[in-house]
Amino acid sequence: MFAILIIIIVLVFLAIILYNRLVKLRNNRENAFADIDVQLKQRLDLIPQLVEAVKGYMKHESTVLTDITNARTNAMQAKTINEKIVAETQLSNALQGLKVAVEAYPDLKASHNFIQLQEEIADIENKLAAARRFFNSATKELNVATEVFPSNIVATMFNFKRELMFDLGEGRTTVGEPPQIKF
């Protein structure tokens, strides 16, 4: 009887330790996304300035600007981490469309305001890349903990699940190279 009580106590303590580790990993992931969120908000604040700088040069390219504006609106309305990941990927793709369209406007590429915005966005994109790497690392740790034995038992009991990574999007082909905005 005493041995069974010891085993139960050990199992309860093990479950508590595993649960606390899962909570710590989940909070780590959320904290990592908070770092990304700061950079995303800065990027969202720069986009209206970028659109205004480009508007005068690209009157007949309004669909590109509309796509960016709509993607920005969706990104601002996203509430959960997963919604923000999807919305920000769409925004990155819309910005890639702008990059292609701007190539046809040499006067725009020489504009002082545009160059300054380009540099600010490139800086934010570099910071975002670093924050995404940290976030994905935290997400990977949480995902591994929810899938390996014995913590997967505790994870299932308390509804911990596999979380999405923050994909780099279709625009980036090489993970190791820093993002570059070239207009």
N, C-alpha and C positions, 0 to 999 in steps of 0.2 A: 504494500500500500504506500509506504514511504517513498519507494523508488518511482512509482507512478506520479506521485505529487511532485517530485523533483523534476521529472521529465516534463510535466505540464508547465511548471514554473520556467524551466529553461526555454521551452517553446514559446511561451508568452513573451519572455524577454527578447528572444530572437525576433519575434514578430514586431515588437515595439522598435527594436533597433532597425529592422528593415523598413518599417513604415517611416520612421524619422529620416532615414537616408533618402527615401523616395520623395518626401516632402522637401528636403533640402535641395535635391536635384531639380525638382519642379520649380522651386523658388529661384534657383540659380539660372534656369532657363528664362524665367520671366524677367529677372534682373538684366540678363544679357539682352533681351529684346528691348528693355527700357533704353539701353544705350543706343540701339538701332533706331528706336522711335525718335530720339532727340535729333539724330541726323536726318531722318526722314522728314521731320517737321521743318528743319532748315531748308531742305531741298524743296519741299512744298511751298515755302515762303518765297523762294527764288524763282519759281516757275512763272508766276504772273509777270515778273520783271523781264524774264527771258521772252515770253510771248509778246510783250509790248515792244521790246527791242527788235523783234523779228517782224512784227506786223507790217510796218511801213515798207519793208523790202519785199515781202512775200504776199501781196494782196491776193494773187490767184492760187495760193497754196493754203487756203483757209481750212481745208479738211485736216491737214496736219495739225494746225493750231487747235482746231476743234477737238481732235482726238486727244491732244495733250491736256486741254482744259477738262474734258470729260474724265480722263484717267485721273487727273488731280482731284476732281470732285469725288470720285469713287474712293480714292485713297484717303481723303479726309473723312469720309463717312464710315470707313471700316472701323469696327469696334474690337473684334477679337484678334489675337495674334495671327491666326490662320487667315482671316479676312484681309488683314493688313499685308500679309505675305503675298496673297494673290493680287491685291490691288497695286502693290508696289511693283510687282513683276510687270503688270500691264502698263504702268506708268513708265517704267524703264524701256519697254518696247516702243511706246509712243515717242519717247525722247530719241530713240534710235531712228525713228522715221523722220524726225526733225533734222537730225544729223545728216541724213541723206539729202533732204530737200535743200539744206543750207549750202551745200556744195556748189549750187548753181548761182550763188549770189556773192561775188567777190567783194562788193562794197560792204555788205553786211559783215563778212569775215574780217574786214579792216576796221569796223566801228569800235571805238574805244569802249563804249558801254557794253557792247556784245563781248568783247575780249575779256573785260573784267568779270562779267557774268559767267563766261566760259571757265575762267580760272576758279571762281568760287564753286561752281558746280563740280569741276574736276576734283577740287579739294574735298568736298563733301562726299563724292563718290569713292575716293580713296579711304576716307574715314568709315564709310558704310561697308566697304569691302572688309576692313579689319573687324568691325563690329559683327558682321555676318559670320566671319570665321569663328569668333568667340561664341556667338549664339549657336551655330551649328555644332560646335564642340560640346556645349552644354546640353543641347538637344540629343546628341549622340549618347552622352553619358546617361541621360534619363531613359532613352529608348533601350539601351543595353540593360539597365537596371530593371526595367519592366519586363524584360524578356528572359533573363537568366534565372535559373533555379538557385535558391528558393525564393528570391524576392519577387518572382513572377506570381507566386501564390498570393503574397500580400498585395501586390499591385492589382491583381484581379479582384481581390476582396474589397479594395478601397477605390476601385474604378480609375486607377492610373492606366493610361494607354499610350501607345506609340504616338509621338508628335511629329509634325511636319518640320522638315529642314527648310531653311530659307535659301531657295534655289537662286543661283546667280542670274537666271534668265537666259533667254535665247541669244541675247546680244553679245555675251562674253563667251569666248571660245577657250581661252586659256586661263585656268584658275590662278596660276602663279604670277601672272603679269598684272600690274596695277591697272585699274580702269583709266581710260583716256578718253577725253571728250575732244574730238577734232572736228572743227567746222570749217 
